C-alpha cells in the first residue's frame, strides 16, 4: 500500500491507541480522566492478534488489503510485533525488519510518554499526551449509568508531527467503574499531513469489550473511513476495519523484574 497512505492512517490510529489525553490548563472531569488512565493501564497488559482490512478505493488498488500482526508487550521491544500476513502476503525479510523497528520506536515513544498502545503501565496518566482542549469539553449525554463527553483537541496539538487540532472525540463512559464503552472520532475540517496530503474527512468508531470479566474493557474494534487527496491528483477513500482477538494477559516487558518486598527476617 502507498507509504503516504500508511502514514496518514497511522496518525489517526495512533490517536485511537491512546486517546488520552491529559489537559493543559483546565482539568478534565475526574471520571473521564480515570477512564483514560484505566484504558491506558489495561492496554499494555494484553497480547492480542490484530487484523486490519483496508479497502483502498483508488484507481490502482481496488481489492481489500489484509494485514495480521501479533502484538505481545511482554517481549523485548524489537520482538513485540510479529507480522503473520502483510498486505495479503507472507512477511518478507524487509517486513520483519520494519516491524522490529516499529517495536524499537515504541520503546522510544513510551520513554518520552508518547504514542503506542497503552503506556508503561504506571497507571498514573503522567505519560499521556497533553492533547485535550479541556476548556471546551462538553457533556452531550448523561444517563444513570453512563456519561458521554465531546472532547476537542487543543489548538496546535500534534501526533507524529501532524497537527490534529481539527479532530474531536465522543467518549461514552460507564459510571460504575470508569470504563470506556465506546468512542467515536470525527475530523471537523480538512487537515494537511506530510505537506503533500490533504485529509478532507475522517470518521472512526471504536468498540471496547471485556475480554476477561476480572479486568476493565479494552479496545477490540475500529471501523471507519477517510477521504484523502495527494499531489499529482492521487485520491483515496480508504475504509478501515481493524479487530483485536485472542487476548492473553501478560506482564509488560518493563515490569518483568519488579518484585514485592516483604518483611525483613533477620537470621540468627
N, C-alpha and C positions, 0 to 999 in steps of 0.2 A: 504494500500500500504506500501511496505517496508519503514521504517522510514529513512533509509540512503538515499534511492532514493528521499524521500520528501525533505531532507536537500539539496541534490545536486541540485534539481530543484529550491529550494528557493534561492540558491546562484545566479543562472543565472537570475531568475525572479526578484530578488532583485536589480540587476543591471538595469533591464529594468524599474522597478518602478521609479527609479531616476537615469537616465543615466548620470546625470550630474556630475558636474564634473568640478570643478574649477582647474586651472593649479597650479603647484607648483613653477615653476621658470619663464619660458616664458609665456606670457599671451596668452590666446586663442583669436581667432578673435572675435571682438565685436558682429558680427551677430550671431555666434554660442553661445557665452556667453548669449546674450539676449534671444535667443530661448530656451535655457535650463532653464533660470530663469522664462520665461513665462510659460513653461510647468510645472515646479515645483509649481508655484503660482496657476495655474488652478487646478492641480490635487487634491489639498487639499480643494477645494470648491465644489466638486461634490460627491453626494451619487450615488451609482450605484449597480446593481446586476451583480456579476461576476460568469461566468460559465466556469469551467475548465474541459476539456475532456482529459484524459491521456490514451494512448494506450500503455501499458507496454511492449508488445512484449517479454515476458520472458516465460520460461518453465512452471512457476507456475501461471502466471497471463496473460491470453490470451484475456480477454474481456476488453472493454473500461471501464474506471473508471470515473464517473461523480460526480463533487462536485459543489454545488451552494452556494454562500455566498453573503449576502447583506452587503455592506460597507457604513457607514454613518459617516463622520468626524465631524458632528455637535453634536454627542452624547458623553457622557463621554467615555474615552478611553476603559475601560473594556467592553463597550457595542457597540463599533464601528463595530465589525464583528459579524454578525448574520448568522450562518450556517443554510441553508434550507435543504441541502442534502449533506452528507459527504460520499464520495466513494460509491455512489449509495444507501445509506441507510439514514433513519431518524436519525438526530443527537442524540447521547446518552448524558447522563449527563457528561461523560468524555470528549466528543467532545465539549460540551458547555464550560466546564472548560478550555480546551485548547485554544478556541477562545477568552475567556476572558483574558487569559494570553498573547495571541498574541496582543490584544489591549493594555494591560499594557506595554508590551515590546515595542510597537510602541511609546508610550509616552516617555519611557526611551531613545529610539534611537533618537527621534526627539529633545529631550532636549540636546543630545550630538551632534546633527547635522548629524545623521546617519540614513540611511535606511527608509523604509516605503514609501507609496505612497505620493508623494509631500513633502512639508516641513511645517514649521509652518505658511507659508503664508506671510512671511515678504516681499518676492519679491526682496530681495537684493542679493540672491545667496550665502550669507555667510554660510549657513548651508550645502551646497553641499560638498560632499566628494572630497578631492583633489586626484583625480584618473587619470586625463588626462596627457598623455605624450605630452605636447604642443609642445615641440621642434621637434617632428617627425610627427606632424599633417600635413596632406596634403589636397589639393583640388583635387577631382577626376572628378568633372563635374561642369561647370559653364554656365548657360543659362541666358537670360534676366530676367527670373522670379525666378529661383531657383539656389542654390549652394549646392553641395554635398561634405561633408568633410569625409575623412577617419581619424578616431580618435582612436589611440592606447592608452592603459593604461600604466601608468608609472611603471617602474620596482619596484617590491615589493608591489604594490597596493593589498589591501585585502578587501574582503567583507565577513562578518560573520566568520572571521578567515581564510578563504580560499584565497590563493594567486591567483589573477586574471589577472596578467600582460600579459598573453598569449591571452587575449581577445581583439578584436578591434571592433569598430562600424563604420558603414557608416550612416551618418545622412543627409537627404535632407531637406533643409530649404527654405521656401518661403521668398523672399527678402522683399516683400511689408510690411509684418507685423511681421517678425522674428518668424514665427511659424514652428514647425516641421511637415513635411508632411509624412515622412516615415523614418524608421530606421531599420537597419539590424545589427545583432551581430554574429560574427564568432570567433570560437576558432582556433587559428593558430597551436597550438601544444597541445599534451595531457597534462592534469593537474591533480594533486593529490588533493583529497578532503577527509577530515576526516581520512587521513593516509591509510585507507583500500579501498578507492575507486579511480579508475583511469578513468577520463573522457577523452575518446580518440578523440571525435569530438563533436561539437555542433554548430548549426546554427538556428537562430531565426529571423523572420521578424515581424516588429511591424507596425501596421497601426494607423494613427491618423485621427480624423474627428471632424468637428464642430457639437456638439450636440445642440448648440444654436448659431445662427448667430451673436449674440452680443458678444460672447466670443471666445477666442483662442481655437484651436483644442486640444482635449485630446486623450490619448491612448484608443483605442477601441478594438484592437485585437492583439493577439500574437500567432504566429504559428511557429512551428519548431520541431527539434528532436535532440537527443543526443545519443551517444554510450558510455555506462558505463560498466566497469568491476570491480568486487569486489573480495575480498578474498574468498576462497572456490569455485572459478570458477563461481560465480554467474555473469550473464551478462544481461544487459538491453539495449534496444534500444527504449526508450520512445519517443513517438510523442505527442506533446502538442498542444492543440487548446484552447486558452483562449479568452473569449469575455466579454465585458462590455456593458450592456444595461440599459434601464430605468433610465437614468440620471436625477438627481434632484439637482438644485442649492441650496446650503446650506451655512450657516455661520459656519466656523470652530469652534470647541469647545473652543479653546483658545482665540477666538475673541468675544465670546458671551457677555462680559462685556464692550467692547470698545464702547465709545460714542464720538460724536463730541462736542467739546467745542465751544459754540457760544459767542457772545459779552456779557460782564457783564453789567447787568442793575441794577442800584442802586435804591432801593425802598426809597421813600420819605414819 
